[in-house]
Amino acid sequence: MTTTHDEGGSVSPLRGADEVRGTQAVAPQGNAFDMTGRVAVVVGASAGGLGQEAARALAAAGATVAVANLPGLAEQVEAVRAALPGTGHTTHVVDVTDEASVRALADEVVAAHGRVDSVVNAAGVMLRKAYDETSVEEFERIIRVNLVGCWIVGREFGSRLAAAGGGQLVNLTTVYAERVGPIPESAYYASKAGVVGVTRSLASELGRDGVSVNAIAPAVFYPTAMTMPLGDDPDQLRWFAERTMLGRLGDVDRDFAGPLLLLATPASSYVTGQVLYVDGGWSAW
């Protein structure tokens, strides 16, 4: 251990470089975006959504990917898995509102692959309803899936990542996490704002264990399974595009993989507690 003298002449210890930098930072890295030999879990990987794109991007980067969603969507999830580049990917079922189900998923993935390095939580639901037409039960369901589910996934996988020495946990929120949009969906807005709070809280608690926890906040990516209904109103869709600085909607095929890989790979080993807005400049106006 190195020592240093203070102004009074006494000697005080100075922590060594390895202690200060952390074990993950000491290891030399080649391509920090390379996921070869790593295992990624994508919760909420169903056809036509950002979860599917997250799984595809991670597989293309070399990861072995475990994709999971509700039992009723098993065929969709299997189709997502079958279309992934590479081999060794697995399909699982999970209900993020059920902690036993999420715990079982984590156990299954470790049993199947021996490790977990990255987790992307893309599970979510939306309710487009005016506040005075939304029941308490409907509001609570959205909160249960989007917010409580996010916390359960973070708790179960965060503890495993920490025990293994580190990794990446990525949550999906929305550009509306800190603002609201023109569509009445108060339950959705509230739940996704909460996701940001959970993300930052978990980042604080897991950081010393080498786990980075961040969130991606996309604007309107079109078309996806969730945004497809917006196509019924071309004027509104045009408004969403013109609201961005780039003057266009998000393109799932070219605009999502890069930001996702930044946060879900070792490239983000010194990035945590952050919300990355992938919104064409929407949030910067």
N, C-alpha and C positions, 0 to 999 in steps of 0.2 A: 504494500500500500504506500502511495506517495504521501509525503508530509509537506506542510507549508507553515510559514511563520506569520502570526498575526502582528499587528502594530505594537503590541505589548511585549513581543519577543517570545511568547510561548509557542510551542509547536502543536499544530492541530492536524488531524488526519484529513487527507483528500481522497475521496473514493477513486478507485482505479477505473480505467477506461471501460473494462468489461462490465463493471457494476453500473456505470452511468449509462452506457449505450444499450444494454440489454442483450440477451443472447441471440435473439432473432436478427438484430441489426449487425452483429459482429460477423455473421456468416456471409461470405461473399455471394453476390447474386449475378447471374448472367442475364437472361431475359426474365425480368420480374413478372411478366405477364404469362409466362409459360406454366401451364398447369399439369404438365406431364408428371405422372406418378402421384397426383393429388386426387382427392375425392371431394366432389361438390354435391350438395343436396339442394334441390329446388323444390320448395313447397308451394303448391299452387300452379303446377306446370300443366296447364290444359291447353287444348288446341285453340289457336287464334289469339292468345294473350301474350303479355310481356313475360310471363313465366316461361312459356315455350321458347321465346327468344333468348331468355337468360340461359336455359338449358343448352340451346344450340350453340351459343357463344362460348360457354364453358367447355363443352365437348370439343368444339373447334380449336380451343386453346390447349387441348390435350388432356383435360380432366376426365376421370370416370365419374359419370353423373347418375345420381339417384333421384328420380323424379317421383313426386307424390301429389296426390289430391284426394278428394272425397271418393268413397267407394262407388257412388253412383256415376262417377266420371272415369272409371277404371279403363274403359275402352279408349277414351280420348287420351289418357295418360300413356297407355301402351302405344298408341299411334305416335305420340310425341317421342317416346323412347326409341321406337323403331326407326324414326327418321334422323336420329342423331348420328353425326359422324363418329367413327371410332367403334370400339367394342367394349363389352363389360358393363354397360349401363344397366340399371335395374329400375323396376317399377314398384311403387309402394302405394298403400292407401293410408290416409290420415284425415282426421277431423281436428282442425286447430283449436276448436272450442273445447276439446276433451283432452285434459292433460295426460290421461293414461294412454290415449291414442298417440299423442306426440312423443311421449316417453318410449312407447313401443317402436315408433318409427326410428328414433335415434338408436335404439338398441339393434334394430334390424339392419340399419345401414352399417353400423360398426361390425356386426356379425358377418355381413356379406362382404365388406370391403376392408375391414381391419382398421379403418381410420375415418375421420372426417376433417377436412381442412377448411372448407368454405360452405356457408349456408346462405341461401337466398330465400327470403320469405316473400313470395308474391301472392299469397292467398288473400283474397279480398272480395267484398261484395258492395254493390251500390244500390241506393234507393232514391230514385228521382221522384220526390213528392214534396208538396208544400208542407210547411211546418204544421199548419192547422188541419192537415189531412193525414198526418203521420201519427200512428198509435204509439203508445209507450212500448208495446211489445215489438213493434217494427224497429223503433229506435234502439232498443236494447239488443236486438239481434245484430244490427249493424255494428254496434260497439263490441259485442261479444266476438264476432268474427274478426273484424279489422284491428281492434285494439287489444282486447284480452288475448286473442289468438296470437298476435304479434309478441306479446309478453311471454306467453307459454312457450312458443317456439324459441324465443331468446333465452329463456330460463333453462330449458332442457338441453338445447344444443350449446348454449354458452358455457354451461358447466363442463360439458365434454370437451369443448375446444380448450378451455382453461386447463383441464387436467392433462391434456395432450401437449401443452406448451404453447398454444396460441392458434390463431387462425382468423378468418374473416367472417363477419356476420353482416348481411345486407338486408335492410327492410325496404319495401316499396311504400312510399307515401304519395304525395301529389303536389303539384304546384299550388294547390289550394290549402296546403298545410298551414300557411300563415296569412291566408286571405280567402275570400270566398269568390265564387264564380257567378255567372248569370243564371244558372239553373238551380231551382230550389231543391236542395238535398242536404239539409242541415245535419242529419245523422252521419252522413258520409264525411262532411267537412269536419265535424267534431272528432270522429274516429281517427281521421288521418292527421289531424293536429296532435292528437294523443300519441300517434306512432312516433312523431318527432321527439316527444318527451321521453317515451320509453327508450328510443334509440340513444339519446344522450345519457340517460340514467344508466343503461347497461354499459355504455362505453366507459363511464366513470368507474363502475364496479369491476369491470373485466379487464381494464387497461393494463394493470400491473401483472396480469397473467398472460400478456401477449396477444390478447384478442382485440381486434379492431371492430367497432360497431358503427356503421354508417347507414344513411338512407339515401335513396334516389327519389327525386321529386319530379316526375315527368309532367309536362303539360299534355295537351291532347295529341296522342298518337292515333293516326287513323289510316286504315281501319284496324280495329282490334275487336274482340268479342264484346268488350265493355263499351267501346265508343261507336260501334256500328249503328245503333239507333239514331245517332246524331245526323246520319245521312238522310234521314227523313225530312230534315229542314236545311236545305242548301244554304239559305241566308245565314243561319246560325253557324253552320260549319265554316262559311266564309269569314264570319266575324271572328271565330277562334283563330283562324290563320292570320288575319290582319292584326290581331291583338299582339302578335309576337313581333320582335324586332326583325326577324328574318322573313316575315311575311308568308310563312307556310306552316303547315301542320308537321308533327313529328312523323318520320318515316321509320317504321319498325325495322325494316331491312338494313338501314344504314345509320340510324341515329342512336340506337339503344345499346348495342353490343359494346362499344368503346367505353362509355361511362360505367357500364356494369362490370366490365373486366377490370377497370381501374380499382374499383372498390372490393371486388371479390377475389382478387389475386394478391400475392405478396407485394405487388406494386404499391399497395396502400398501407404498408406496415407502419408508417408514421402518420397515418391519417385516421382519426377516430373522432366520434361524436359530431360528425359533419352531415349536412344535408346538401347533396349535390343536385342542383336544379338543372334538369335536362329539358329546357322549355323554350328554346329559341329566343331567349331574352325576355320572356314574359315577365318574370319577377324583377327585372332590373329597371322597368319603366319608373 
